[in-house]
Amino acid sequence: MATTNNSLVCIMVVLLTFCRHIATSSEPPLTLDYYANSCPTLFEVVRKEMECGVLSNPRNAAFILRLHFHDCFVQGCDASVLLDDTFTLAGEKKLPVNKGTLKGFGIIDSIKNKLESDCPGIVSCADILTIAARDATILVGGPYWEVPLGRKDSVSAGHEIADQNLPSADEGLLSIISKFLYQGLSITDMVALSGAHTIGMARCVNFRNRIYGDFESTPVSQTYLSNLKSICPPIPSVESDKNETSMDNVTPNLFDNSYFHVLLNGEGLLNSDQELYSSVFGLKTKQLVKKYAADPFAFFEQFAESMVKLGNITNPESFVNGQVRRNCRFVNT
């Protein structure tokens, strides 16, 4: 029965991926020089604002990366995640999968305000967020990659699909793989992109099941486990659920391959992270974890390539009825 179920999962993934490919195959191409003439100060403005943001708080790098991922995985990279709730629009920010975890909106607002002064009505919020995610990565030690541009901002949010599209902290490996494949991303992309957790933080509500469940207590990790339990008590409460700690307990503010060493030690903070190495279904993911732990250059190279693929997940509708928002939080009226 288990084999049959797994086969059905694989068939569904293939069909979903095929449908996704058909839906996106005719989208307008993104280009590297899209704003070369219309807004030549774009990259300088984004870089300076990101430098200020990360200098004031290194965690801002992780905030922007997370915003970009949560944007692209819902209905494509269309800045829908930036939309506030209004009387006529239900945004994505307050959904269970996002509530309390998404931050950094102020940095995007600041970038947008400066660009509206330099080149009003030209640069989309979706492109701003994509460039900012690249610069955020570089500022904490990560790799560089070229960012194709030309996205449009959506006039709607993916309120109904965000919770089902985004992976959750306690999700099983096969389910997570299916969500990445649906977006046109491979298992290799999934493992590499998960490496962004090297600068991430997690809330107690998302790792409580892990530390009071199957966390592997080794002589090396006993102190670490005790520390996690002091941060996150077993009984849920409004206050304790908000407590946070680093997903990479070795170099939390540096973008490196330490996250994969954490997984090798059985100390992945989230169940979904440790599944990459420990799941019985993770033959390929386990090998990739070992590879990136042993070779930081291979990790950086693949992360850069996978981030380009992530950013190229576009929303076809945004090229038809999308816009360049004047304020990233609201649809133009």
Disulfide bonds with the S-S distance in Angstrom:
Cys39-Cys119 1.87
Cys72-Cys77 1.96
Cys125-Cys328 2.12
Cys204-Cys232 1.90
